[in-house]
Amino acid sequence: MFISTAFAQTAPAAAASGGMESSLMSMLPLILMFVVLYFVMIRPQMKKQKEHRAMIEALAKGDEVVTAGGMIGKISKLGESYVGVELAQGVEVQLQRSAVVQVLPKGTVK
C-alpha cells in the first residue's frame, strides 16, 4: 500500500573498445596511492630502523646512553643481546640492547 513497485533497469551496454582502458584508468589512483604511501611512510621508517640497528651494533663500554624509559647512564657491561647500564654509583641495571634509544656525547653524564 505505501511501498511503490520497483522496476529493474538494465545497465547500458559498455563500449567494447574502451573496456580495458577504463579499468586501467580506474586502478591508477589506487596504484598512485600505494606509491605515495611507500615514499612518505614505509621508506623513512625502514631508514630509521637501519640507523637504529647500526647504533645498537656500535655500542661500546663507557658509552653514555639514554634508554627507552628515559634513564641516562654509562654502559658498564656488553652482552650479545643485553647491556649493563650504570645509572649512578653502585646502581646498575640490565637492559636489552634495543632499549637503548640514543648515544649521548661523552661527558654528558657526571
N, CA, C and O atoms as a GROMACS GRO file, in nm:
protein
  440
    1MET      N    1   0.081  -0.116   0.000
    1MET     CA    2   0.000   0.000   0.000
    1MET      C    3   0.088   0.126   0.000
    1MET      O    4   0.066   0.215  -0.082
    2PHE      N    5   0.190   0.135   0.093
    2PHE     CA    6   0.279   0.250   0.094
    2PHE      C    7   0.406   0.228   0.011
    2PHE      O    8   0.478   0.322  -0.021
    3ILE      N    9   0.430   0.104  -0.023
    3ILE     CA   10   0.551   0.072  -0.098
    3ILE      C   11   0.518   0.070  -0.246
    3ILE      O   12   0.427   0.000  -0.290
    4SER      N   13   0.594   0.149  -0.321
    4SER     CA   14   0.571   0.150  -0.466
    4SER      C   15   0.648   0.036  -0.531
    4SER      O   16   0.746  -0.012  -0.476
    5THR      N   17   0.606  -0.003  -0.642
    5THR     CA   18   0.670  -0.112  -0.714
    5THR      C   19   0.802  -0.063  -0.773
    5THR      O   20   0.808   0.043  -0.834
    6ALA      N   21   0.907  -0.142  -0.755
    6ALA     CA   22   1.038  -0.107  -0.809
    6ALA      C   23   1.056  -0.176  -0.943
    6ALA      O   24   1.028  -0.296  -0.957
    7PHE      N   25   1.101  -0.102  -1.038
    7PHE     CA   26   1.124  -0.158  -1.170
    7PHE      C   27   1.274  -0.169  -1.194
    7PHE      O   28   1.349  -0.073  -1.175
    8ALA      N   29   1.316  -0.285  -1.236
    8ALA     CA   30   1.457  -0.307  -1.264
    8ALA      C   31   1.492  -0.241  -1.397
    8ALA      O   32   1.418  -0.250  -1.494
    9GLN      N   33   1.606  -0.176  -1.397
    9GLN     CA   34   1.652  -0.114  -1.521
    9GLN      C   35   1.775  -0.189  -1.568
    9GLN      O   36   1.859  -0.230  -1.488
   10THR      N   37   1.785  -0.206  -1.693
   10THR     CA   38   1.903  -0.272  -1.747
   10THR      C   39   2.013  -0.168  -1.762
   10THR      O   40   1.987  -0.054  -1.800
   11ALA      N   41   2.136  -0.209  -1.732
   11ALA     CA   42   2.251  -0.119  -1.744
   11ALA      C   43   2.282  -0.100  -1.891
   11ALA      O   44   2.268  -0.193  -1.970
   12PRO      N   45   2.325   0.019  -1.927
   12PRO     CA   46   2.361   0.040  -2.068
   12PRO      C   47   2.482  -0.045  -2.104
   12PRO      O   48   2.572  -0.064  -2.022
   13ALA      N   49   2.485  -0.094  -2.222
   13ALA     CA   50   2.594  -0.181  -2.266
   13ALA      C   51   2.723  -0.102  -2.271
   13ALA      O   52   2.728   0.010  -2.323
   14ALA      N   53   2.831  -0.161  -2.216
   14ALA     CA   54   2.961  -0.095  -2.215
   14ALA      C   55   3.022  -0.104  -2.353
   14ALA      O   56   3.001  -0.201  -2.426
   15ALA      N   57   3.096  -0.001  -2.386
   15ALA     CA   58   3.160   0.000  -2.518
   15ALA      C   59   3.269  -0.107  -2.519
   15ALA      O   60   3.351  -0.113  -2.427
   16ALA      N   61   3.271  -0.187  -2.618
   16ALA     CA   62   3.364  -0.299  -2.626
   16ALA      C   63   3.508  -0.252  -2.644
   16ALA      O   64   3.600  -0.319  -2.598
   17SER      N   65   3.530  -0.141  -2.710
   17SER     CA   66   3.667  -0.098  -2.739
   17SER      C   67   3.734  -0.034  -2.618
   17SER      O   68   3.856  -0.046  -2.605
   18GLY      N   69   3.663   0.033  -2.528
   18GLY     CA   70   3.724   0.105  -2.417
   18GLY      C   71   3.719   0.031  -2.285
   18GLY      O   72   3.749   0.092  -2.183
   19GLY      N   73   3.683  -0.094  -2.281
   19GLY     CA   74   3.668  -0.169  -2.157
   19GLY      C   75   3.798  -0.186  -2.080
   19GLY      O   76   3.800  -0.164  -1.959
   20MET      N   77   3.906  -0.226  -2.144
   20MET     CA   78   4.034  -0.250  -2.078
   20MET      C   79   4.098  -0.119  -2.035
   20MET      O   80   4.155  -0.110  -1.927
   21GLU      N   81   4.087  -0.019  -2.118
   21GLU     CA   82   4.149   0.110  -2.088
   21GLU      C   83   4.080   0.177  -1.970
   21GLU      O   84   4.148   0.238  -1.886
   22SER      N   85   3.951   0.169  -1.960
   22SER     CA   86   3.879   0.232  -1.850
   22SER      C   87   3.907   0.162  -1.716
   22SER      O   88   3.912   0.228  -1.613
   23SER      N   89   3.925   0.030  -1.717
   23SER     CA   90   3.956  -0.040  -1.593
   23SER      C   91   4.098  -0.006  -1.546
   23SER      O   92   4.123   0.002  -1.426
   24LEU      N   93   4.190   0.014  -1.640
   24LEU     CA   94   4.326   0.054  -1.604
   24LEU      C   95   4.326   0.195  -1.546
   24LEU      O   96   4.397   0.222  -1.449
   25MET      N   97   4.248   0.284  -1.601
   25MET     CA   98   4.240   0.421  -1.552
   25MET      C   99   4.173   0.425  -1.414
   25MET      O  100   4.204   0.513  -1.334
   26SER      N  101   4.082   0.333  -1.386
   26SER     CA  102   4.019   0.330  -1.255
   26SER      C  103   4.113   0.275  -1.148
   26SER      O  104   4.096   0.306  -1.030
   27MET      N  105   4.212   0.195  -1.187
   27MET     CA  106   4.311   0.142  -1.093
   27MET      C  107   4.426   0.240  -1.068
   27MET      O  108   4.497   0.226  -0.969
   28LEU      N  109   4.443   0.337  -1.155
   28LEU     CA  110   4.555   0.431  -1.144
   28LEU      C  111   4.557   0.506  -1.012
   28LEU      O  112   4.666   0.517  -0.954
   29PRO      N  113   4.448   0.559  -0.959
   29PRO     CA  114   4.454   0.628  -0.829
   29PRO      C  115   4.498   0.536  -0.715
   29PRO      O  116   4.570   0.579  -0.625
   30LEU      N  117   4.456   0.411  -0.717
   30LEU     CA  118   4.495   0.316  -0.614
   30LEU      C  119   4.645   0.288  -0.620
   30LEU      O  120   4.712   0.286  -0.516
   31ILE      N  121   4.697   0.267  -0.738
   31ILE     CA  122   4.841   0.243  -0.756
   31ILE      C  123   4.919   0.366  -0.713
   31ILE      O  124   5.021   0.353  -0.645
   32LEU      N  125   4.874   0.483  -0.752
   32LEU     CA  126   4.940   0.608  -0.714
   32LEU      C  127   4.941   0.626  -0.562
   32LEU      O  128   5.039   0.675  -0.506
   33MET      N  129   4.833   0.588  -0.496
   33MET     CA  130   4.824   0.599  -0.351
   33MET      C  131   4.928   0.509  -0.283
   33MET      O  132   4.990   0.550  -0.185
   34PHE      N  133   4.947   0.388  -0.334
   34PHE     CA  134   5.047   0.298  -0.276
   34PHE      C  135   5.189   0.349  -0.298
   34PHE      O  136   5.274   0.333  -0.211
   35VAL      N  137   5.216   0.409  -0.412
   35VAL     CA  138   5.349   0.465  -0.439
   35VAL      C  139   5.377   0.580  -0.342
   35VAL      O  140   5.486   0.589  -0.286
   36VAL      N  141   5.281   0.668  -0.324
   36VAL     CA  142   5.298   0.780  -0.230
   36VAL      C  143   5.315   0.728  -0.088
   36VAL      O  144   5.400   0.779  -0.014
   37LEU      N  145   5.237   0.630  -0.048
   37LEU     CA  146   5.248   0.569   0.084
   37LEU      C  147   5.387   0.512   0.107
   37LEU      O  148   5.443   0.526   0.216
   38TYR      N  149   5.444   0.449   0.006
   38TYR     CA  150   5.578   0.391   0.018
   38TYR      C  151   5.681   0.500   0.045
   38TYR      O  152   5.762   0.487   0.137
   39PHE      N  153   5.678   0.608  -0.034
   39PHE     CA  154   5.780   0.711  -0.020
   39PHE      C  155   5.758   0.801   0.102
   39PHE      O  156   5.855   0.859   0.152
   40VAL      N  157   5.637   0.813   0.150
   40VAL     CA  158   5.610   0.902   0.263
   40VAL      C  159   5.622   0.829   0.397
   40VAL      O  160   5.668   0.888   0.494
   41MET      N  161   5.582   0.702   0.403
   41MET     CA  162   5.579   0.633   0.532
   41MET      C  163   5.675   0.515   0.542
   41MET      O  164   5.753   0.508   0.637
   42ILE      N  165   5.670   0.425   0.449
   42ILE     CA  166   5.744   0.299   0.461
   42ILE      C  167   5.895   0.319   0.447
   42ILE      O  168   5.972   0.268   0.530
   43ARG      N  169   5.937   0.390   0.346
   43ARG     CA  170   6.080   0.408   0.322
   43ARG      C  171   6.150   0.483   0.436
   43ARG      O  172   6.257   0.438   0.479
   44PRO      N  173   6.096   0.596   0.487
   44PRO     CA  174   6.163   0.662   0.600
   44PRO      C  175   6.169   0.574   0.725
   44PRO      O  176   6.267   0.580   0.799
   45GLN      N  177   6.066   0.494   0.748
   45GLN     CA  178   6.066   0.405   0.865
   45GLN      C  179   6.174   0.299   0.852
   45GLN      O  180   6.241   0.266   0.950
   46MET      N  181   6.192   0.246   0.733
   46MET     CA  182   6.298   0.146   0.712
   46MET      C  183   6.436   0.208   0.732
   46MET      O  184   6.525   0.144   0.787
   47LYS      N  185   6.453   0.332   0.688
   47LYS     CA  186   6.580   0.402   0.705
   47LYS      C  187   6.610   0.425   0.853
   47LYS      O  188   6.723   0.408   0.898
   48LYS      N  189   6.506   0.463   0.928
   48LYS     CA  190   6.522   0.487   1.071
   48LYS      C  191   6.558   0.357   1.144
   48LYS      O  192   6.644   0.358   1.233
   49GLN      N  193   6.495   0.246   1.108
   49GLN     CA  194   6.526   0.117   1.168
   49GLN      C  195   6.670   0.076   1.138
   49GLN      O  196   6.738   0.021   1.224
   50LYS      N  197   6.715   0.102   1.017
   50LYS     CA  198   6.852   0.066   0.978
   50LYS      C  199   6.953   0.147   1.060
   50LYS      O  200   7.054   0.093   1.104
   51GLU      N  201   6.927   0.277   1.080
   51GLU     CA  202   7.016   0.361   1.160
   51GLU      C  203   7.018   0.315   1.305
   51GLU      O  204   7.124   0.314   1.367
   52HIS      N  205   6.903   0.278   1.360
   52HIS     CA  206   6.896   0.232   1.499
   52HIS      C  207   6.972   0.101   1.515
   52HIS      O  208   7.043   0.081   1.614
   53ARG      N  209   6.958   0.010   1.418
   53ARG     CA  210   7.029  -0.118   1.423
   53ARG      C  211   7.180  -0.095   1.421
   53ARG      O  212   7.254  -0.161   1.494
   54ALA      N  213   7.227   0.000   1.337
   54ALA     CA  214   7.370   0.031   1.330
   54ALA      C  215   7.419   0.090   1.462
   54ALA      O  216   7.530   0.059   1.506
   55MET      N  217   7.339   0.176   1.525
   55MET     CA  218   7.377   0.236   1.653
   55MET      C  219   7.386   0.128   1.762
   55MET      O  220   7.478   0.130   1.844
   56ILE      N  221   7.292   0.035   1.762
   56ILE     CA  222   7.291  -0.072   1.862
   56ILE      C  223   7.416  -0.160   1.846
   56ILE      O  224   7.477  -0.200   1.945
   57GLU      N  225   7.452  -0.190   1.722
   57GLU     CA  226   7.569  -0.275   1.699
   57GLU      C  227   7.700  -0.205   1.734
   57GLU      O  228   7.798  -0.271   1.767
   58ALA      N  229   7.702  -0.071   1.729
   58ALA     CA  230   7.824   0.005   1.755
   58ALA      C  231   7.841   0.043   1.902
   58ALA      O  232   7.936   0.114   1.936
   59LEU      N  233   7.752  -0.003   1.990
   59LEU     CA  234   7.765   0.031   2.132
   59LEU      C  235   7.896  -0.023   2.188
   59LEU      O  236   7.940  -0.133   2.153
   60ALA      N  237   7.959   0.056   2.274
   60ALA     CA  238   8.085   0.015   2.335
   60ALA      C  239   8.080   0.045   2.485
   60ALA      O  240   7.999   0.126   2.531
   61LYS      N  241   8.167  -0.021   2.559
   61LYS     CA  242   8.175   0.000   2.703
   61LYS      C  243   8.218   0.145   2.728
   61LYS      O  244   8.312   0.194   2.666
   62GLY      N  245   8.149   0.212   2.820
   62GLY     CA  246   8.180   0.351   2.851
   62GLY      C  247   8.094   0.452   2.777
   62GLY      O  248   8.096   0.571   2.809
   63ASP      N  249   8.017   0.407   2.678
   63ASP     CA  250   7.926   0.497   2.607
   63ASP      C  251   7.817   0.546   2.702
   63ASP      O  252   7.769   0.470   2.787
   64GLU      N  253   7.779   0.671   2.687
   64GLU     CA  254   7.670   0.727   2.767
   64GLU      C  255   7.544   0.723   2.682
   64GLU      O  256   7.542   0.773   2.569
   65VAL      N  257   7.439   0.662   2.738
   65VAL     CA  258   7.320   0.633   2.659
   65VAL      C  259   7.192   0.678   2.730
   65VAL      O  260   7.191   0.700   2.851
   66VAL      N  261   7.085   0.691   2.650
   66VAL     CA  262   6.950   0.714   2.701
   66VAL      C  263   6.870   0.590   2.667
   66VAL      O  264   6.876   0.540   2.555
   67THR      N  265   6.794   0.540   2.764
   67THR     CA  266   6.714   0.420   2.742
   67THR      C  267   6.573   0.458   2.699
   67THR      O  268   6.536   0.576   2.703
   68ALA      N  269   6.496   0.360   2.658
   68ALA     CA  270   6.358   0.383   2.616
   68ALA      C  271   6.273   0.435   2.732
   68ALA      O  272   6.173   0.503   2.709
   69GLY      N  273   6.311   0.405   2.854
   69GLY     CA  274   6.239   0.452   2.971
   69GLY      C  275   6.280   0.592   3.014
   69GLY      O  276   6.221   0.647   3.107
   70GLY      N  277   6.380   0.649   2.947
   70GLY     CA  278   6.425   0.784   2.978
   70GLY      C  279   6.540   0.790   3.077
   70GLY      O  280   6.580   0.899   3.118
   71MET      N  281   6.594   0.675   3.116
   71MET     CA  282   6.707   0.674   3.210
   71MET      C  283   6.837   0.700   3.134
   71MET      O  284   6.855   0.656   3.020
   72ILE      N  285   6.927   0.773   3.199
   72ILE     CA  286   7.057   0.806   3.140
   72ILE      C  287   7.164   0.738   3.222
   72ILE      O  288   7.160   0.741   3.345
   73GLY      N  289   7.261   0.676   3.155
   73GLY     CA  290   7.369   0.610   3.225
   73GLY      C  291   7.482   0.571   3.132
   73GLY      O  292   7.477   0.596   3.012
   74LYS      N  293   7.584   0.509   3.191
   74LYS     CA  294   7.702   0.463   3.116
   74LYS      C  295   7.696   0.312   3.102
   74LYS      O  296   7.656   0.241   3.194
   75ILE      N  297   7.735   0.265   2.986
   75ILE     CA  298   7.740   0.120   2.963
   75ILE      C  299   7.860   0.064   3.037
   75ILE      O  300   7.973   0.108   3.017
   76SER      N  301   7.834  -0.035   3.124
   76SER     CA  302   7.941  -0.096   3.200
   76SER      C  303   7.969  -0.240   3.155
   76SER      O  304   8.081  -0.289   3.172
   77LYS      N  305   7.870  -0.305   3.099
   77LYS     CA  306   7.887  -0.443   3.051
   77LYS      C  307   7.816  -0.457   2.917
   77LYS      O  308   7.711  -0.397   2.895
   78LEU      N  309   7.874  -0.534   2.829
   78LEU     CA  310   7.814  -0.561   2.699
   78LEU      C  311   7.795  -0.710   2.682
   78LEU      O  312   7.888  -0.789   2.701
   79GLY      N  313   7.674  -0.748   2.645
   79GLY     CA  314   7.645  -0.887   2.612
   79GLY      C  315   7.596  -0.895   2.470
   79GLY      O  316   7.590  -0.794   2.399
   80GLU      N  317   7.561  -1.014   2.427
   80GLU     CA  318   7.513  -1.031   2.290
   80GLU      C  319   7.379  -0.962   2.268
   80GLU      O  320   7.358  -0.897   2.166
   81SER      N  321   7.288  -0.977   2.364
   81SER     CA  322   7.156  -0.914   2.348
   81SER      C  323   7.121  -0.822   2.465
   81SER      O  324   7.017  -0.757   2.463
   82TYR      N  325   7.206  -0.817   2.568
   82TYR     CA  326   7.181  -0.733   2.685
   82TYR      C  327   7.300  -0.642   2.711
   82TYR      O  328   7.413  -0.675   2.675
   83VAL      N  329   7.273  -0.528   2.776
   83VAL     CA  330   7.380  -0.437   2.819
   83VAL      C  331   7.357  -0.404   2.966
   83VAL      O  332   7.243  -0.399   3.012
   84GLY      N  333   7.466  -0.382   3.037
   84GLY     CA  334   7.458  -0.335   3.175
   84GLY      C  335   7.481  -0.186   3.174
   84GLY      O  336   7.583  -0.139   3.125
   85VAL      N  337   7.387  -0.110   3.228
   85VAL     CA  338   7.396   0.035   3.230
   85VAL      C  339   7.406   0.080   3.375
   85VAL      O  340   7.321   0.047   3.458
   86GLU      N  341   7.512   0.157   3.406
   86GLU     CA  342   7.531   0.211   3.540
   86GLU      C  343   7.460   0.346   3.546
   86GLU      O  344   7.502   0.442   3.481
   87LEU      N  345   7.353   0.352   3.624
   87LEU     CA  346   7.273   0.474   3.634
   87LEU      C  347   7.333   0.572   3.734
   87LEU      O  348   7.329   0.693   3.712
   88ALA      N  349   7.387   0.521   3.844
   88ALA     CA  350   7.451   0.602   3.948
   88ALA      C  351   7.560   0.515   4.011
   88ALA      O  352   7.574   0.398   3.976
   89GLN      N  353   7.636   0.572   4.102
   89GLN     CA  354   7.743   0.498   4.167
   89GLN      C  355   7.686   0.375   4.238
   89GLN      O  356   7.611   0.389   4.334
   90GLY      N  357   7.719   0.256   4.190
   90GLY     CA  358   7.673   0.132   4.251
   90GLY      C  359   7.534   0.088   4.209
   90GLY      O  360   7.485  -0.013   4.259
   91VAL      N  361   7.469   0.159   4.118
   91VAL     CA  362   7.336   0.121   4.070
   91VAL      C  363   7.347   0.081   3.923
   91VAL      O  364   7.371   0.165   3.836
   92GLU      N  365   7.330  -0.047   3.897
   92GLU     CA  366   7.344  -0.097   3.760
   92GLU      C  367   7.220  -0.178   3.723
   92GLU      O  368   7.169  -0.256   3.803
   93VAL      N  369   7.172  -0.158   3.601
   93VAL     CA  370   7.056  -0.232   3.552
   93VAL      C  371   7.094  -0.306   3.424
   93VAL      O  372   7.183  -0.263   3.350
   94GLN      N  373   7.025  -0.416   3.400
   94GLN     CA  374   7.043  -0.492   3.277
   94GLN      C  375   6.930  -0.455   3.182
   94GLN      O  376   6.813  -0.457   3.222
   95LEU      N  377   6.962  -0.423   3.059
   95LEU     CA  378   6.863  -0.385   2.959
   95LEU      C  379   6.887  -0.461   2.830
   95LEU      O  380   6.998  -0.505   2.803
   96GLN      N  381   6.783  -0.476   2.753
   96GLN     CA  382   6.801  -0.528   2.618
   96GLN      C  383   6.869  -0.421   2.535
   96GLN      O  384   6.849  -0.302   2.558
   97ARG      N  385   6.949  -0.463   2.440
   97ARG     CA  386   7.018  -0.367   2.354
   97ARG      C  387   6.920  -0.275   2.282
   97ARG      O  388   6.948  -0.157   2.262
   98SER      N  389   6.805  -0.329   2.243
   98SER     CA  390   6.708  -0.250   2.168
   98SER      C  391   6.644  -0.140   2.253
   98SER      O  392   6.579  -0.051   2.198
   99ALA      N  393   6.661  -0.145   2.387
   99ALA     CA  394   6.604  -0.043   2.474
   99ALA      C  395   6.688   0.084   2.473
   99ALA      O  396   6.644   0.187   2.525
  100VAL      N  397   6.807   0.080   2.416
  100VAL     CA  398   6.890   0.199   2.404
  100VAL      C  399   6.839   0.279   2.285
  100VAL      O  400   6.836   0.227   2.173
  101VAL      N  401   6.800   0.404   2.308
  101VAL     CA  402   6.743   0.483   2.200
  101VAL      C  403   6.838   0.591   2.149
  101VAL      O  404   6.820   0.641   2.037
  102GLN      N  405   6.939   0.628   2.229
  102GLN     CA  406   7.028   0.734   2.186
  102GLN      C  407   7.163   0.721   2.256
  102GLN      O  408   7.169   0.686   2.374
  103VAL      N  409   7.269   0.750   2.184
  103VAL     CA  410   7.402   0.757   2.242
  103VAL      C  411   7.434   0.904   2.259
  103VAL      O  412   7.429   0.982   2.164
  104LEU      N  413   7.469   0.943   2.383
  104LEU     CA  414   7.497   1.083   2.414
  104LEU      C  415   7.645   1.114   2.393
  104LEU      O  416   7.728   1.022   2.393
  105PRO      N  417   7.678   1.242   2.374
  105PRO     CA  418   7.820   1.280   2.365
  105PRO      C  419   7.892   1.252   2.497
  105PRO      O  420   7.831   1.257   2.604
  106LYS      N  421   8.020   1.223   2.489
  106LYS     CA  422   8.100   1.194   2.610
  106LYS      C  423   8.097   1.316   2.703
  106LYS      O  424   8.102   1.430   2.658
  107GLY      N  425   8.089   1.288   2.834
  107GLY     CA  426   8.088   1.394   2.934
  107GLY      C  427   7.950   1.444   2.970
  107GLY      O  428   7.937   1.535   3.052
  108THR      N  429   7.845   1.388   2.912
  108THR     CA  430   7.709   1.431   2.943
  108THR      C  431   7.670   1.384   3.083
  108THR      O  432   7.609   1.459   3.159
  109VAL      N  433   7.704   1.260   3.116
  109VAL     CA  434   7.670   1.202   3.246
  109VAL      C  435   7.784   1.232   3.344
  109VAL      O  436   7.901   1.209   3.313
  110LYS      N  437   7.747   1.283   3.461
  110LYS     CA  438   7.851   1.316   3.561
  110LYS      C  439   7.838   1.227   3.680
  110LYS      O  440   7.916   1.238   3.775
   0.00000   0.00000   0.00000
